[in-house]
Amino acid sequence: MARSGGALVARHVVGLGVIAAVVAACWPACAEQPLDPSATERQARHDAARAGRLATPLPGTPDTDQPLTRLHAAGLSLGAPLMVRIFKAESEFELWVDKNGTFIRFATYPICYWSGTLGPKLREGDRQTPEGFYTLTEEQLHNGGRWRRSLNIGYPNVFDRANGRTGSAILVHGGCDSSGCFAMTNPVSAELYDLVVAAFRGGQQHIPVHVFPFRMTDANLAARGDGRWNGFWDDLKAGYESFERTRLPPHVSVCGRRYQIRDAMRGGSDPEGVELCPGDIDLIPAHLRQAPRENAGAPQASLAPSPPPPPPCATARASCRKWVALHDRRAASRTFARHNTTPSKRSAVR
């Protein structure tokens, strides 16, 4: 017994030594991780979804069966310009709609799951959700892979590339699982996709997407103390405060590897994506200069209009061509076809 007990104690000592070594190795990086009060709740939702016991809709979700009714009740129009704000710590996704030249908050959706911690995405494969100022265009309607009707927010933008950051295909999609994306549950993802498509059909070309670590108040920033991302978050705060003042998406540029914010003026030109300041192109490594067209830093007016996104089915099939014609007629009549925007399985690409 004594010999067995001694062996047990020895194993515990060795185990504690291993744990101490791991903590010591992790400490410099772990100490930089900002406080994320939402992590436990996010993980609980994620685990419940994987076990097939996630209760939906999530608390606080608007009635996704009645989007037109909700728009009408708010005095908003289907197809009006949109803006998105995402708050990671609060797991909230805000959708704003233009009404007579000012943006009105139409809905706040709970985010089911996002991966990583507070702070920006740095490299491909880090499973981190980004932070910053992004832009949706029609080219970024995502119809491939697992999430066929989702939204690519446009990471990396010129800021990310100027700072040597890598990654791709950061989506707003359904479900409750993510490796760097924002998982919204299927009904919410479907509503967002349809509203974005309607805005493009209504003439909007660039939908601003602002991703923040948390609501950028002085109190929230102070609560994080002196950390690695404080300077970066101060620049994000400038964009947050500009929109809070004007209720218009600010003009965002990147100069000297930092975001620069300029208030939008009512009646002025709409922001056309995040632009790179002249002379800063050399800051972007050559292998990172290829990017989505709306983030390339060139004057937007000099670029050819973007073609419509390809349909998510094989046009050689008669059923697909019929679906495309029906979809176009409904779009032209500004009909919100929530349950008929995906072709049948038989006509889908295999």
C-alpha positions in Angstrom: 0.0 0.0 0.0 2.8 2.4 0.9 4.6 1.6 -2.3 1.4 2.1 -4.3 0.6 5.3 -2.5 4.1 6.6 -3.2 3.7 5.9 -6.9 0.4 7.7 -6.9 1.9 10.8 -5.3 4.8 10.7 -7.7 2.4 10.6 -10.7 0.5 13.6 -9.3 3.8 15.5 -8.8 4.8 14.7 -12.4 1.3 15.8 -13.6 1.5 19.1 -11.8 4.9 19.7 -13.2 3.6 19.1 -16.8 0.7 21.5 -16.1 3.1 24.1 -14.7 5.3 23.8 -17.8 2.3 24.2 -20.1 1.1 27.3 -18.2 4.6 28.8 -18.2 4.9 28.3 -22.0 1.4 29.7 -22.6 1.7 32.6 -20.2 3.0 35.4 -22.4 0.3 34.8 -25.1 -2.4 33.9 -22.6 -1.8 37.0 -20.6 -2.6 39.1 -23.7 -6.0 37.5 -24.2 -8.7 40.1 -23.4 -11.6 39.2 -21.1 -14.5 37.7 -23.0 -17.5 37.3 -20.8 -19.5 35.6 -23.6 -17.2 32.6 -24.1 -19.0 30.3 -21.7 -22.5 31.0 -23.1 -21.2 30.7 -26.7 -19.6 27.4 -26.0 -22.8 26.1 -24.3 -24.9 27.0 -27.4 -22.3 25.4 -29.6 -22.2 22.2 -27.6 -26.1 22.1 -27.4 -26.2 22.4 -31.2 -23.8 19.6 -31.7 -25.8 17.4 -29.4 -29.0 18.2 -31.2 -30.7 19.9 -28.3 -30.2 23.6 -29.1 -33.6 25.4 -28.6 -34.3 27.8 -31.4 -35.1 30.5 -32.1 -32.5 31.9 -29.7 -33.8 34.3 -27.1 -34.1 37.8 -28.5 -34.4 36.6 -32.1 -36.9 38.6 -34.2 -39.8 36.8 -35.9 -38.0 35.6 -39.1 -41.4 34.4 -40.5 -42.6 38.0 -40.8 -39.8 40.2 -42.3 -42.1 42.3 -44.5 -44.5 42.9 -41.6 -41.6 44.0 -39.4 -40.2 46.3 -42.1 -43.6 47.9 -42.6 -44.2 48.4 -38.9 -40.8 50.3 -38.7 -41.7 52.4 -41.8 -38.8 50.8 -43.8 -38.7 49.6 -47.4 -37.5 46.3 -48.7 -34.5 47.0 -50.9 -33.4 50.1 -49.1 -29.6 50.5 -48.3 -28.3 48.4 -45.4 -25.5 48.6 -42.8 -24.3 45.9 -40.5 -22.7 46.2 -37.0 -21.3 43.1 -35.2 -20.4 43.1 -31.5 -18.4 40.0 -30.5 -18.5 40.2 -26.7 -22.2 40.8 -26.7 -22.8 38.2 -29.5 -25.0 40.7 -31.3 -25.5 41.3 -35.0 -27.3 44.6 -35.8 -29.0 45.3 -39.1 -29.6 49.0 -40.0 -31.8 50.2 -42.9 -31.8 53.6 -44.6 -34.9 55.7 -44.0 -35.0 59.1 -45.6 -31.2 59.5 -45.5 -30.6 58.2 -42.0 -30.0 54.7 -40.9 -32.5 53.1 -38.5 -31.8 49.9 -36.6 -34.2 47.3 -38.0 -33.1 44.3 -36.0 -30.6 42.9 -33.4 -30.0 39.2 -33.9 -28.2 37.0 -31.4 -25.1 35.4 -32.8 -25.2 31.7 -32.0 -21.5 31.1 -32.2 -18.2 32.7 -33.2 -14.8 31.3 -32.7 -11.6 32.7 -31.2 -11.2 35.5 -28.7 -11.6 39.3 -28.6 -9.0 40.8 -31.0 -8.5 40.7 -34.7 -7.8 37.8 -37.0 -4.1 37.5 -37.9 -3.5 34.5 -40.1 -5.1 31.7 -42.0 -6.1 28.8 -39.8 -6.0 30.7 -36.4 -9.8 30.0 -36.1 -10.2 33.7 -35.1 -13.1 36.0 -36.1 -11.9 39.3 -37.5 -12.5 42.9 -36.3 -12.5 46.0 -38.4 -14.4 47.7 -41.3 -15.5 45.5 -44.1 -17.8 45.7 -47.2 -20.3 43.4 -48.8 -20.8 43.4 -52.5 -22.9 41.2 -54.8 -19.7 39.3 -55.7 -19.6 38.2 -52.0 -23.0 36.4 -52.0 -21.7 33.0 -51.1 -23.3 30.0 -52.8 -20.7 27.2 -52.6 -19.6 24.6 -50.1 -21.5 23.8 -46.9 -23.2 27.2 -46.5 -24.7 27.9 -49.9 -26.7 31.0 -49.0 -24.3 33.0 -46.8 -22.4 36.3 -46.9 -18.6 36.7 -47.3 -17.7 39.9 -45.3 -14.6 40.5 -47.4 -11.7 39.6 -45.1 -8.8 40.4 -45.6 -9.4 44.0 -46.5 -6.6 46.5 -47.4 -6.0 47.1 -43.7 -5.5 43.4 -43.0 -3.2 43.0 -46.0 -1.2 46.1 -45.2 -0.6 44.5 -41.8 0.4 41.2 -43.3 -2.7 39.3 -42.2 -4.0 36.3 -44.1 -7.2 34.3 -44.3 -10.2 33.8 -46.5 -13.9 33.0 -46.7 -15.1 34.6 -43.4 -18.8 34.2 -43.6 -22.1 35.1 -42.0 -23.8 31.7 -42.2 -26.4 29.4 -40.5 -26.0 26.8 -37.9 -24.1 27.2 -34.6 -20.5 26.2 -35.5 -17.7 28.3 -36.8 -13.9 28.3 -37.5 -13.6 32.1 -37.9 -17.1 32.9 -39.2 -20.3 34.2 -37.5 -22.9 31.4 -37.1 -26.4 32.9 -36.9 -28.8 29.8 -37.0 -30.4 28.9 -40.3 -33.6 31.0 -40.1 -31.7 34.2 -39.3 -29.1 33.5 -41.9 -31.8 33.1 -44.5 -33.4 36.4 -43.5 -30.1 38.2 -43.7 -29.3 36.8 -47.1 -32.7 37.7 -48.5 -32.5 41.3 -47.2 -29.0 41.8 -48.6 -30.0 40.4 -52.0 -33.0 42.9 -51.9 -30.7 45.8 -51.1 -28.4 44.9 -54.1 -31.5 44.6 -56.3 -32.6 48.0 -55.1 -29.3 49.6 -56.3 -26.9 49.5 -53.3 -23.4 48.4 -54.3 -21.5 48.4 -51.1 -22.9 47.3 -47.7 -20.7 48.4 -44.8 -20.0 45.7 -42.2 -18.4 47.0 -39.0 -17.1 44.3 -36.7 -16.2 45.4 -33.1 -14.8 43.4 -30.1 -17.6 45.0 -27.9 -19.6 48.1 -27.8 -16.9 50.8 -28.1 -17.7 52.9 -25.0 -15.1 54.5 -22.8 -16.2 52.2 -19.9 -15.8 49.0 -22.0 -12.3 50.1 -23.2 -11.2 51.1 -19.7 -12.3 47.7 -18.4 -9.8 46.0 -20.7 -6.8 47.9 -19.2 -3.6 48.3 -21.1 -3.5 45.5 -23.7 -2.1 44.6 -27.0 -5.0 45.8 -29.1 -5.8 49.1 -27.3 -4.4 51.3 -30.1 -6.2 49.2 -32.8 -9.5 49.4 -30.8 -9.1 53.2 -30.4 -9.2 53.4 -34.2 -12.3 51.2 -34.3 -13.9 53.4 -31.7 -13.5 56.4 -34.0 -15.7 54.6 -36.6 -18.1 53.5 -34.0 -18.5 57.1 -32.7 -18.8 58.5 -36.2 -21.9 56.3 -36.8 -23.3 57.1 -33.4 -23.1 60.8 -34.1 -24.4 60.8 -37.7 -26.3 57.6 -38.1 -24.5 57.4 -41.5 -21.8 54.9 -42.4 -18.4 56.8 -42.2 -15.9 56.9 -44.9 -13.0 54.5 -44.0 -9.5 54.6 -45.4 -6.2 53.0 -44.5 -3.1 55.2 -44.2 0.2 54.1 -42.7 -1.4 50.7 -41.7 -4.0 52.4 -39.6 -7.7 53.1 -40.1 -8.7 56.7 -40.8 -12.3 57.8 -40.3 -14.2 60.6 -41.8 -17.8 61.4 -41.0 -20.3 60.9 -43.8 -22.4 64.0 -44.7 -26.1 63.7 -45.3 -26.8 63.9 -49.0 -23.1 63.1 -49.8 -21.7 60.1 -51.6 -22.1 56.7 -50.0 -18.9 55.0 -48.8 -17.5 52.6 -51.4 -15.6 50.2 -49.3 -12.3 50.6 -47.4 -9.8 52.5 -49.5 -6.0 52.5 -49.4 -4.4 55.9 -49.2 -2.3 56.9 -52.2 1.3 55.8 -51.8 0.5 53.1 -49.3 0.3 50.2 -51.9 3.9 49.4 -51.2 3.0 48.5 -47.6 1.1 45.5 -48.8 3.3 42.5 -49.4 3.2 41.4 -53.1 1.7 38.0 -52.3 -1.2 39.7 -50.5 -2.1 42.3 -53.1 -4.8 40.2 -54.8 -8.1 40.6 -53.0 -11.8 41.0 -53.5 -12.3 43.8 -56.0 -14.2 46.1 -53.6 -11.2 46.2 -51.3 -8.4 46.6 -53.8 -7.8 50.3 -53.0 -8.4 51.6 -56.6 -11.0 54.3 -57.2 -14.3 52.5 -57.4 -15.6 54.6 -60.2 -12.8 53.3 -62.5 -13.9 49.7 -62.1 -16.4 48.0 -64.3 -19.8 47.2 -62.8 -19.8 43.8 -61.0 -21.7 41.0 -62.8 -24.6 39.4 -61.0 -23.7 36.4 -58.9 -24.1 33.0 -60.7 -27.2 31.0 -59.7 -26.6 28.2 -57.2 -27.6 25.6 -59.8 -26.7 24.2 -63.2 -28.2 26.4 -65.9 -28.1 23.5 -68.4 -31.0 22.1 -66.5 -34.5 23.4 -67.5 -35.6 23.4 -63.8 -32.7 25.7 -63.0 -33.5 28.1 -65.8 -37.1 28.2 -64.7 -36.0 29.0 -61.1 -33.7 31.8 -62.3 -36.5 33.4 -64.4 -38.9 33.2 -61.5 -36.3 34.6 -59.1 -35.6 37.6 -61.5 -39.3 38.3 -61.9 -39.8 38.4 -58.1 -36.7 40.6 -57.6 -38.0 43.0 -60.2 -41.3 43.3 -58.5 -39.5 43.6 -55.1 -41.2 40.5 -53.8 -39.5 39.0 -50.7 -39.5 35.3 -51.6 -38.1 33.9 -48.3 -39.0 30.3 -48.9 -38.3 30.1 -52.7 -34.8 31.5 -53.1 -33.1 28.1 -53.4 -33.6 25.7 -56.3 -34.7 22.2 -55.8 -32.1 19.5 -54.9 -32.5 18.0 -58.3 -31.4 21.2 -60.1 -28.6 22.0 -57.7 -24.9 21.6 -58.7 -23.5 18.3 -57.6 
